[in-house]
């Protein structure tokens, strides 16, 4: 079996049968995770390739490139794997989260303001615990604003400190 090289991007294998690096997610697993967690259709990502750089840092690229490839960045960060619970990135949720129909918190204006400020909030919810999409209606459309973690009746903001805003 090959080893992961944190200095380069390696394309995710399509399926488990094609996996050469132990622990590396497959394209099929990534698509299934987004479909099961947020009900985002797998075909959403038909024109994208998925890459791992580092242990479990999955990137998405709208296009193709040779694999492996040694570059600093390729597309955008998309998902963290190789941990107990996979975690979508804020960028991925803001880009693809409007397609989600499951595990989405539609926040009021006050709740959205508190969320982007990095505050945790007690909010009743009958959906799945774990990582969720926090969204707010802007100009009549649902806009995803970030990733939250819902546990024990509380929505925890995971907005990175550098992106938190007081509004």
TIKOL-16843 format. One line per 8 residues: for each residue x, y, z of N, C-alpha, C, O, CB. Coordinates in nm, 2 decimals, decimal comma. Glycine has a CB too. Example, Ala and Ser with C-alpha at 12.3 -4.5 7.8 and 13.67 -1.06 7.14 Angstrom:
2
1,32 -0,57 0,78 1,23 -0,45 0,78 1,32 -0,33 0,78 1,42 -0,33 0,85 1,13 -0,45 0,90; 1,28 -0,22 0,71 1,37 -0,11 0,71 1,29 0,00 0,79 1,34 0,11 0,80 1,41 -0,06 0,57
//
This chain:
167
0,08 -0,12 0,00 0,00 0,00 0,00 0,09 0,12 0,00 0,19 0,13 0,07 -0,09 0,00 0,12; 0,04 0,22 -0,07 0,11 0,35 -0,08 0,09 0,43 0,05 0,00 0,40 0,13 0,07 0,44 -0,20; 0,17 0,53 0,07 0,15 0,62 0,19 0,10 0,76 0,15 0,13 0,80 0,03 0,28 0,63 0,27; 0,04 0,83 0,24 -0,01 0,96 0,21 0,12 1,05 0,21 0,20 1,04 0,30 -0,11 1,01 0,32; 0,12 1,15 0,12 0,23 1,25 0,11 0,16 1,38 0,13 0,09 1,43 0,04 0,31 1,24 -0,02; 0,19 1,44 0,25 0,12 1,57 0,28 0,17 1,69 0,20 0,11 1,80 0,22 0,14 1,60 0,42; 0,27 1,67 0,11 0,32 1,78 0,03 0,26 1,79 -0,11 0,30 1,87 -0,19 0,47 1,77 0,03; 0,17 1,69 -0,14 0,11 1,69 -0,27 -0,03 1,66 -0,27 -0,08 1,61 -0,17 0,19 1,60 -0,36
-0,10 1,68 -0,38 -0,24 1,65 -0,39 -0,25 1,51 -0,47 -0,18 1,49 -0,57 -0,32 1,76 -0,47; -0,33 1,42 -0,41 -0,36 1,29 -0,47 -0,51 1,29 -0,50 -0,58 1,31 -0,40 -0,30 1,17 -0,39; -0,55 1,25 -0,62 -0,69 1,23 -0,65 -0,75 1,12 -0,56 -0,68 1,02 -0,54 -0,71 1,21 -0,80; -0,87 1,14 -0,51 -0,93 1,04 -0,44 -0,97 0,92 -0,53 -1,00 0,95 -0,65 -1,06 1,09 -0,37; -0,95 0,80 -0,49 -0,99 0,69 -0,57 -1,14 0,69 -0,59 -1,21 0,73 -0,50 -0,94 0,55 -0,51; -1,19 0,64 -0,70 -1,33 0,63 -0,73 -1,41 0,55 -0,62 -1,51 0,59 -0,57 -1,36 0,58 -0,87; -1,35 0,43 -0,60 -1,42 0,33 -0,51 -1,31 0,27 -0,41 -1,19 0,29 -0,43 -1,49 0,23 -0,59; -1,36 0,20 -0,32 -1,28 0,13 -0,22 -1,18 0,03 -0,29 -1,07 0,01 -0,25 -1,36 0,05 -0,12
-1,23 -0,03 -0,40 -1,14 -0,13 -0,47 -1,02 -0,06 -0,53 -0,92 -0,13 -0,56 -1,22 -0,19 -0,59; -1,03 0,07 -0,56 -0,92 0,14 -0,62 -0,83 0,21 -0,52 -0,73 0,27 -0,55 -0,97 0,25 -0,72; -0,86 0,20 -0,39 -0,79 0,27 -0,28 -0,65 0,21 -0,27 -0,63 0,09 -0,26 -0,86 0,26 -0,15; -0,55 0,30 -0,27 -0,41 0,25 -0,25 -0,35 0,30 -0,12 -0,25 0,25 -0,08 -0,32 0,30 -0,37; -0,40 0,41 -0,07 -0,36 0,46 0,06 -0,46 0,43 0,17 -0,57 0,47 0,16 -0,33 0,62 0,05; -0,41 0,36 0,27 -0,50 0,32 0,38 -0,56 0,44 0,45 -0,49 0,54 0,48 -0,42 0,23 0,48; -0,69 0,44 0,47 -0,76 0,55 0,53 -0,81 0,66 0,44 -0,89 0,74 0,49 -0,67 0,60 0,64; -0,76 0,66 0,32 -0,80 0,77 0,23 -0,95 0,75 0,19 -0,99 0,64 0,15 -0,71 0,77 0,10
-1,03 0,85 0,19 -1,17 0,85 0,15 -1,17 0,82 0,00 -1,08 0,85 -0,07 -1,24 0,98 0,19; -1,29 0,77 -0,04 -1,31 0,75 -0,19 -1,41 0,86 -0,24 -1,48 0,92 -0,16 -1,36 0,61 -0,22; -1,41 0,88 -0,37 -1,50 0,97 -0,43 -1,65 0,92 -0,39 -1,73 1,00 -0,36 -1,49 0,97 -0,58; -1,67 0,79 -0,40 -1,80 0,74 -0,37 -1,84 0,77 -0,23 -1,96 0,80 -0,20 -1,81 0,59 -0,40; -1,75 0,75 -0,13 -1,78 0,78 0,01 -1,81 0,93 0,03 -1,90 0,96 0,11 -1,66 0,74 0,10; -1,74 1,02 -0,04 -1,76 1,16 -0,02 -1,90 1,20 -0,08 -1,97 1,27 -0,01 -1,65 1,24 -0,10; -1,93 1,15 -0,20 -2,06 1,17 -0,26 -2,18 1,12 -0,17 -2,28 1,19 -0,15 -2,07 1,12 -0,40; -2,16 1,00 -0,12 -2,26 0,94 -0,03 -2,27 1,02 0,10 -2,39 1,04 0,15 -2,22 0,80 0,01
-2,16 1,07 0,15 -2,17 1,15 0,28 -2,25 1,28 0,26 -2,34 1,31 0,34 -2,03 1,19 0,33; -2,23 1,35 0,15 -2,30 1,47 0,12 -2,45 1,44 0,09 -2,54 1,52 0,13 -2,24 1,55 0,00; -2,47 1,33 0,03 -2,61 1,29 0,00 -2,69 1,25 0,13 -2,80 1,30 0,15 -2,62 1,18 -0,10; -2,62 1,17 0,21 -2,69 1,12 0,33 -2,70 1,23 0,44 -2,80 1,24 0,51 -2,61 1,01 0,39; -2,60 1,32 0,45 -2,60 1,42 0,55 -2,69 1,54 0,52 -2,76 1,59 0,60 -2,46 1,47 0,58; -2,68 1,58 0,39 -2,75 1,71 0,36 -2,85 1,69 0,24 -2,91 1,79 0,20 -2,65 1,81 0,32; -2,86 1,57 0,19 -2,95 1,55 0,08 -2,91 1,63 -0,05 -2,99 1,67 -0,13 -3,09 1,58 0,11; -2,78 1,64 -0,07 -2,73 1,71 -0,19 -2,70 1,60 -0,29 -2,62 1,51 -0,26 -2,60 1,80 -0,16
-2,76 1,61 -0,41 -2,75 1,50 -0,51 -2,61 1,48 -0,55 -2,53 1,58 -0,58 -2,84 1,53 -0,62; -2,56 1,36 -0,56 -2,43 1,33 -0,61 -2,39 1,39 -0,74 -2,28 1,43 -0,77 -2,41 1,18 -0,62; -2,49 1,40 -0,83 -2,46 1,46 -0,96 -2,42 1,61 -0,96 -2,37 1,66 -1,05 -2,58 1,45 -1,06; -2,44 1,67 -0,84 -2,40 1,81 -0,82 -2,25 1,82 -0,85 -2,20 1,93 -0,89 -2,43 1,86 -0,68; -2,18 1,71 -0,82 -2,03 1,72 -0,82 -1,97 1,65 -0,95 -1,86 1,61 -0,95 -1,97 1,65 -0,70; -2,06 1,62 -1,05 -2,01 1,55 -1,17 -1,89 1,61 -1,24 -1,81 1,54 -1,29 -2,13 1,54 -1,27; -1,89 1,75 -1,24 -1,78 1,82 -1,31 -1,66 1,85 -1,21 -1,58 1,94 -1,25 -1,83 1,94 -1,37; -1,66 1,79 -1,10 -1,55 1,82 -1,00 -1,47 1,69 -0,97 -1,52 1,58 -0,98 -1,62 1,87 -0,87
-1,34 1,72 -0,93 -1,26 1,61 -0,89 -1,23 1,64 -0,74 -1,23 1,75 -0,70 -1,13 1,60 -0,97; -1,20 1,53 -0,67 -1,17 1,54 -0,52 -1,02 1,50 -0,50 -0,97 1,40 -0,56 -1,27 1,46 -0,44; -0,96 1,57 -0,41 -0,81 1,55 -0,38 -0,79 1,55 -0,23 -0,86 1,62 -0,16 -0,73 1,66 -0,45; -0,69 1,47 -0,19 -0,64 1,48 -0,05 -0,50 1,53 -0,05 -0,41 1,49 -0,13 -0,65 1,34 0,01; -0,48 1,63 0,04 -0,35 1,68 0,07 -0,34 1,69 0,22 -0,42 1,76 0,28 -0,32 1,83 0,00; -0,24 1,62 0,27 -0,24 1,61 0,42 -0,33 1,49 0,46 -0,39 1,43 0,37 -0,28 1,74 0,49; -0,34 1,47 0,59 -0,42 1,36 0,64 -0,57 1,40 0,65 -0,60 1,46 0,75 -0,37 1,31 0,77; -0,65 1,36 0,55 -0,79 1,38 0,56 -0,84 1,52 0,52 -0,95 1,55 0,54 -0,83 1,36 0,70
-0,75 1,60 0,46 -0,79 1,73 0,41 -0,83 1,72 0,26 -0,75 1,70 0,18 -0,68 1,84 0,43; -0,96 1,72 0,24 -1,02 1,69 0,11 -1,04 1,83 0,04 -1,10 1,92 0,10 -1,15 1,61 0,11; -1,00 1,84 -0,08 -1,02 1,96 -0,17 -1,11 1,92 -0,28 -1,11 1,81 -0,33 -0,88 2,02 -0,21; -1,18 2,02 -0,34 -1,26 2,00 -0,45 -1,21 2,09 -0,56 -1,18 2,21 -0,54 -1,42 2,02 -0,42; -1,21 2,04 -0,68 -1,16 2,12 -0,80 -1,26 2,11 -0,91 -1,29 1,99 -0,95 -1,02 2,07 -0,84; -1,30 2,22 -0,97 -1,39 2,22 -1,08 -1,31 2,19 -1,21 -1,28 2,29 -1,28 -1,47 2,35 -1,09; -1,28 2,07 -1,23 -1,20 2,03 -1,35 -1,12 1,91 -1,32 -1,15 1,83 -1,23 -1,11 2,15 -1,39; -1,01 1,90 -1,39 -0,92 1,78 -1,38 -0,78 1,83 -1,38 -0,74 1,94 -1,42 -0,95 1,68 -1,49
-0,69 1,74 -1,33 -0,54 1,77 -1,33 -0,48 1,63 -1,31 -0,54 1,53 -1,27 -0,50 1,87 -1,21; -0,35 1,63 -1,35 -0,27 1,50 -1,33 -0,26 1,47 -1,18 -0,25 1,56 -1,10 -0,14 1,51 -1,40; -0,25 1,34 -1,15 -0,24 1,30 -1,01 -0,12 1,20 -1,00 -0,11 1,11 -1,08 -0,37 1,23 -0,96; -0,03 1,22 -0,90 -0,03 1,33 -0,80 0,02 1,46 -0,87 0,07 1,46 -0,98 0,06 1,29 -0,69; -0,01 1,57 -0,79 0,04 1,70 -0,84 0,09 1,78 -0,72 0,02 1,78 -0,61 -0,08 1,78 -0,91; 0,20 1,84 -0,73 0,27 1,92 -0,63 0,24 2,07 -0,65 0,32 2,13 -0,72 0,42 1,89 -0,61; 0,13 2,12 -0,59 0,10 2,26 -0,60 0,06 2,30 -0,46 0,03 2,21 -0,37 -0,01 2,29 -0,70; 0,05 2,43 -0,43 0,01 2,48 -0,30 -0,14 2,46 -0,28 -0,18 2,43 -0,16 0,05 2,62 -0,28
-0,22 2,49 -0,38 -0,36 2,48 -0,37 -0,43 2,43 -0,49 -0,37 2,45 -0,60 -0,42 2,62 -0,33; -0,54 2,37 -0,48 -0,61 2,31 -0,60 -0,76 2,32 -0,57 -0,81 2,23 -0,50 -0,56 2,16 -0,63; -0,83 2,42 -0,62 -0,97 2,44 -0,59 -0,99 2,50 -0,45 -0,92 2,60 -0,42 -1,04 2,30 -0,60; -1,07 2,44 -0,37 -1,10 2,49 -0,24 -1,11 2,37 -0,14 -1,14 2,26 -0,18 -1,23 2,57 -0,23; -1,08 2,40 -0,02 -1,10 2,30 0,09 -1,24 2,26 0,10 -1,33 2,35 0,08 -1,04 2,35 0,23; -1,27 2,14 0,12 -1,41 2,09 0,11 -1,46 2,01 0,22 -1,58 2,02 0,26 -1,42 2,01 -0,02; -1,37 1,93 0,28 -1,42 1,83 0,38 -1,30 1,78 0,46 -1,19 1,76 0,41 -1,49 1,71 0,32; -1,32 1,76 0,59 -1,22 1,70 0,68 -1,26 1,56 0,71 -1,37 1,53 0,76 -1,20 1,78 0,81
-1,18 1,46 0,67 -1,20 1,32 0,70 -1,09 1,27 0,79 -1,02 1,35 0,85 -1,21 1,24 0,57; -1,08 1,14 0,81 -0,98 1,08 0,90 -1,00 1,13 1,04 -0,90 1,14 1,12 -0,84 1,11 0,85; -1,12 1,15 1,08 -1,16 1,18 1,22 -1,29 1,11 1,24 -1,35 1,06 1,15 -1,17 1,33 1,25; -1,33 1,11 1,37 -1,46 1,03 1,40 -1,58 1,08 1,32 -1,65 1,00 1,26 -1,49 1,04 1,55; -1,59 1,21 1,31 -1,71 1,27 1,23 -1,65 1,36 1,12 -1,58 1,45 1,15 -1,81 1,34 1,33; -1,69 1,33 1,00 -1,64 1,41 0,89 -1,70 1,55 0,91 -1,82 1,57 0,95 -1,68 1,35 0,76; -1,63 1,65 0,87 -1,67 1,79 0,89 -1,66 1,87 0,75 -1,55 1,87 0,70 -1,59 1,86 1,00; -1,77 1,93 0,71 -1,76 2,01 0,59 -1,69 2,14 0,62 -1,70 2,19 0,73 -1,90 2,03 0,52
-1,63 2,20 0,52 -1,57 2,34 0,55 -1,67 2,45 0,53 -1,77 2,43 0,46 -1,44 2,36 0,45; -1,64 2,56 0,58 -1,73 2,68 0,57 -1,74 2,71 0,42 -1,85 2,74 0,37 -1,68 2,80 0,64; -1,63 2,71 0,35 -1,63 2,74 0,20 -1,72 2,64 0,13 -1,80 2,69 0,04 -1,49 2,73 0,14; -1,71 2,51 0,16 -1,80 2,41 0,09 -1,94 2,44 0,12 -2,03 2,43 0,02 -1,76 2,27 0,13; -1,98 2,46 0,24 -2,12 2,49 0,28 -2,17 2,61 0,21 -2,28 2,62 0,16 -2,13 2,50 0,43; -2,09 2,72 0,21 -2,13 2,84 0,14 -2,15 2,82 -0,01 -2,23 2,89 -0,07 -2,03 2,96 0,17; -2,07 2,74 -0,07 -2,08 2,72 -0,21 -2,19 2,62 -0,25 -2,26 2,65 -0,35 -1,94 2,66 -0,26; -2,20 2,51 -0,18 -2,30 2,40 -0,22 -2,42 2,39 -0,12 -2,51 2,32 -0,16 -2,23 2,27 -0,22
-2,42 2,45 -0,01 -2,52 2,43 0,09 -2,66 2,48 0,05 -2,76 2,43 0,11 -2,48 2,50 0,21; -2,67 2,56 -0,04 -2,81 2,61 -0,08 -2,89 2,49 -0,15 -3,01 2,50 -0,16 -2,80 2,73 -0,18; -2,82 2,39 -0,19 -2,88 2,27 -0,25 -2,93 2,17 -0,14 -3,00 2,08 -0,17 -2,79 2,20 -0,34; -2,89 2,19 -0,02 -2,92 2,10 0,09 -3,07 2,11 0,13 -3,13 2,22 0,13 -2,84 2,13 0,22; -3,13 1,99 0,16 -3,27 1,99 0,21 -3,28 1,92 0,34 -3,39 1,88 0,39 -3,36 1,93 0,10; -3,16 1,88 0,40 -3,16 1,81 0,52 -3,05 1,86 0,61 -2,95 1,90 0,57 -3,14 1,65 0,50; -3,08 1,86 0,74 -2,98 1,91 0,84 -2,94 2,05 0,82 -2,82 2,09 0,82 -2,86 1,82 0,84; -3,04 2,14 0,79 -3,02 2,28 0,77 -3,10 2,36 0,88 -3,21 2,33 0,90 -3,06 2,32 0,63
-3,03 2,45 0,94 -3,10 2,54 1,04 -3,13 2,67 0,97 -3,04 2,74 0,92 -3,01 2,56 1,16; -3,26 2,70 0,96 -3,30 2,83 0,90 -3,31 2,93 1,02 -3,40 2,92 1,09 -3,43 2,82 0,82; -3,21 3,01 1,03 -3,19 3,10 1,14 -3,27 3,23 1,12 -3,27 3,28 1,01 -3,05 3,13 1,17; -3,32 3,28 1,23 -3,38 3,42 1,23 -3,27 3,52 1,21 -3,15 3,48 1,22 -3,47 3,45 1,36; -3,30 3,64 1,19 -3,20 3,75 1,18 -3,11 3,75 1,31 -2,99 3,76 1,30 -3,26 3,88 1,15; -3,18 3,75 1,42 -3,10 3,76 1,55 -3,01 3,63 1,57 -2,90 3,64 1,61 -3,20 3,77 1,67; -3,07 3,52 1,54 -2,99 3,39 1,55 -2,87 3,39 1,45 -2,76 3,35 1,49 -3,08 3,27 1,52; -2,89 3,44 1,33 -2,79 3,45 1,23 -2,68 3,54 1,28 -2,56 3,51 1,26 -2,84 3,49 1,09
-2,71 3,66 1,34 -2,62 3,75 1,39 -2,53 3,69 1,50 -2,41 3,71 1,50 -2,68 3,88 1,44; -2,60 3,62 1,59 -2,52 3,55 1,69 -2,43 3,44 1,64 -2,32 3,42 1,69 -2,62 3,49 1,80; -2,48 3,37 1,54 -2,40 3,26 1,48 -2,28 3,31 1,42 -2,17 3,26 1,44 -2,49 3,19 1,38; -2,29 3,42 1,33 -2,17 3,47 1,27 -2,07 3,54 1,37 -1,95 3,56 1,34 -2,20 3,57 1,16; -2,12 3,57 1,49 -2,04 3,63 1,59 -1,96 3,52 1,67 -1,88 3,55 1,75 -2,12 3,72 1,69; -2,00 3,39 1,64 -1,93 3,28 1,70 -2,00 3,23 1,83 -1,94 3,15 1,90 -1,79 3,32 1,74; -2,12 3,28 1,85 -2,19 3,24 1,98 -2,27 3,11 1,96 -2,32 3,08 1,85 -2,29 3,35 2,02; -2,27 3,03 2,07 -2,35 2,91 2,07 -2,49 2,94 2,12 -2,51 3,04 2,20 -2,29 2,80 2,17
-2,59 2,87 2,07 -2,73 2,90 2,10 -2,81 2,77 2,13 -2,79 2,67 2,06 -2,79 2,98 1,99; -2,90 2,78 2,22 -3,00 2,67 2,25 -3,11 2,69 2,15 -3,19 2,79 2,16 -3,05 2,67 2,40; -3,13 2,60 2,06 -3,23 2,61 1,96 -3,30 2,47 1,95 -3,23 2,37 1,92 -3,18 2,66 1,82; -3,43 2,46 1,96 -3,50 2,33 1,94 -3,48 2,28 1,80 -3,49 2,36 1,70 -3,65 2,34 1,98; -3,46 2,15 1,78 -3,44 2,09 1,65 -3,46 1,94 1,66 -3,42 1,88 1,75 -3,29 2,12 1,60; -3,54 1,89 1,56 -3,57 1,75 1,57 -3,49 1,67 1,46 -3,53 1,56 1,43 -3,72 1,73 1,55; -3,39 1,73 1,41 -3,31 1,66 1,31 -3,19 1,59 1,37 -3,19 1,57 1,49 -3,26 1,76 1,20; -3,10 1,55 1,29 -2,98 1,47 1,33 -2,88 1,56 1,41 -2,86 1,68 1,38 -2,91 1,41 1,21
-2,82 1,50 1,51 -2,71 1,57 1,58 -2,59 1,56 1,48 -2,58 1,48 1,40 -2,68 1,50 1,71; -2,49 1,65 1,51 -2,37 1,65 1,43 -2,36 1,78 1,35 -2,42 1,88 1,39 -2,37 1,53 1,33; -2,27 1,78 1,25 -2,25 1,90 1,17 -2,37 1,93 1,09 -2,43 1,84 1,02 -2,13 1,88 1,08; -2,41 2,06 1,09 -2,53 2,11 1,02 -2,49 2,23 0,94 -2,39 2,29 0,96 -2,65 2,14 1,12; -2,58 2,27 0,85 -2,57 2,40 0,78 -2,65 2,50 0,84 -2,77 2,48 0,86 -2,60 2,38 0,63; -2,59 2,61 0,88 -2,66 2,73 0,93 -2,69 2,82 0,81 -2,60 2,86 0,74 -2,58 2,80 1,05; -2,82 2,86 0,80 -2,86 2,94 0,68 -2,95 3,05 0,73 -3,01 3,05 0,84 -2,93 2,86 0,57; -2,96 3,15 0,65 -3,05 3,27 0,68 -3,11 3,32 0,54 -3,04 3,31 0,44 -2,98 3,38 0,75
-3,23 3,36 0,55 -3,29 3,42 0,42 -3,24 3,56 0,40 -3,25 3,65 0,48 -3,45 3,42 0,44; -3,19 3,57 0,28 -3,14 3,70 0,23 -3,20 3,73 0,09 -3,18 3,65 0,00 -2,98 3,71 0,22; -3,27 3,84 0,08 -3,33 3,88 -0,05 -3,42 3,77 -0,10 -3,43 3,74 -0,22 -3,23 3,92 -0,15; -3,49 3,71 -0,01 -3,59 3,60 -0,05 -3,53 3,47 -0,08 -3,61 3,38 -0,11 -3,66 3,65 -0,16; -3,40 3,45 -0,06 -3,34 3,32 -0,09 -3,27 3,27 0,04 -3,21 3,35 0,11 -3,24 3,34 -0,21; -3,27 3,14 0,05 -3,19 3,08 0,16 -3,04 3,09 0,13 -3,00 3,04 0,02 -3,24 2,93 0,19; -2,96 3,14 0,22 -2,82 3,15 0,20 -2,75 3,08 0,31 -2,77 3,12 0,43 -2,77 3,30 0,19; -2,66 2,98 0,28 -2,59 2,92 0,39 -2,48 3,01 0,44 -2,41 3,07 0,36 -2,52 2,79 0,33
-2,47 3,02 0,57 -2,37 3,11 0,62 -2,25 3,04 0,69 -2,15 3,10 0,71 -2,43 3,21 0,72; -2,27 2,91 0,72 -2,16 2,84 0,78 -2,20 2,71 0,84 -2,31 2,66 0,82 -2,10 2,92 0,89; -2,10 2,64 0,90 -2,11 2,51 0,96 -2,14 2,53 1,11 -2,07 2,60 1,18 -1,99 2,42 0,93; -2,24 2,45 1,15 -2,26 2,45 1,30 -2,25 2,30 1,34 -2,25 2,21 1,26 -2,40 2,50 1,33; -2,24 2,29 1,47 -2,24 2,16 1,53 -2,36 2,15 1,63 -2,36 2,23 1,73 -2,10 2,13 1,61; -2,45 2,06 1,60 -2,57 2,05 1,69 -2,56 1,93 1,78 -2,56 1,82 1,73 -2,70 2,04 1,60; -2,55 1,96 1,91 -2,54 1,85 2,01 -2,62 1,90 2,14 -2,61 2,02 2,18 -2,40 1,81 2,05; -2,68 1,81 2,20 -2,75 1,84 2,33 -2,84 1,96 2,33 -2,83 2,04 2,43 -2,64 1,85 2,44
-2,91 1,98 2,22 -3,00 2,09 2,22 -2,94 2,23 2,19 -3,00 2,33 2,20 -3,08 2,10 2,34; -2,81 2,23 2,15 -2,74 2,35 2,13 -2,67 2,36 1,99 -2,61 2,26 1,95 -2,63 2,37 2,24; -2,69 2,47 1,92 -2,62 2,49 1,80 -2,49 2,56 1,83 -2,49 2,68 1,87 -2,71 2,57 1,70; -2,38 2,50 1,80 -2,25 2,56 1,83 -2,20 2,61 1,70 -2,20 2,55 1,59 -2,15 2,45 1,89; -2,16 2,74 1,70 -2,10 2,80 1,58 -1,96 2,75 1,56 -1,88 2,76 1,66 -2,11 2,96 1,59; -1,92 2,71 1,44 -1,79 2,68 1,41 -1,73 2,77 1,31 -1,63 2,74 1,24 -1,78 2,53 1,36; -1,79 2,89 1,30 -1,73 3,00 1,21 -1,59 3,03 1,26 -1,57 3,06 1,38 -1,82 3,13 1,21; -1,49 3,01 1,17 -1,35 3,04 1,21 -1,34 3,18 1,27 -1,40 3,28 1,22 -1,26 3,03 1,09
-1,26 3,20 1,37 -1,24 3,33 1,44 -1,21 3,44 1,35 -1,27 3,55 1,36 -1,13 3,32 1,54; -1,13 3,42 1,24 -1,10 3,52 1,15 -1,21 3,56 1,06 -1,21 3,67 0,99 -0,99 3,48 1,07; -1,32 3,48 1,06 -1,44 3,51 0,97 -1,56 3,56 1,06 -1,66 3,59 1,00 -1,47 3,40 0,89; -1,54 3,55 1,19 -1,66 3,59 1,28 -1,68 3,74 1,26 -1,58 3,82 1,25 -1,63 3,56 1,42; -1,80 3,78 1,27 -1,84 3,93 1,26 -1,94 3,96 1,36 -2,03 3,88 1,40 -1,89 3,96 1,12; -1,93 4,08 1,42 -2,03 4,14 1,50 -2,11 4,23 1,42 -2,07 4,33 1,37 -1,96 4,21 1,63; -2,24 4,20 1,40 -2,33 4,28 1,32 -2,45 4,33 1,40 -2,53 4,41 1,34 -2,38 4,20 1,20
//
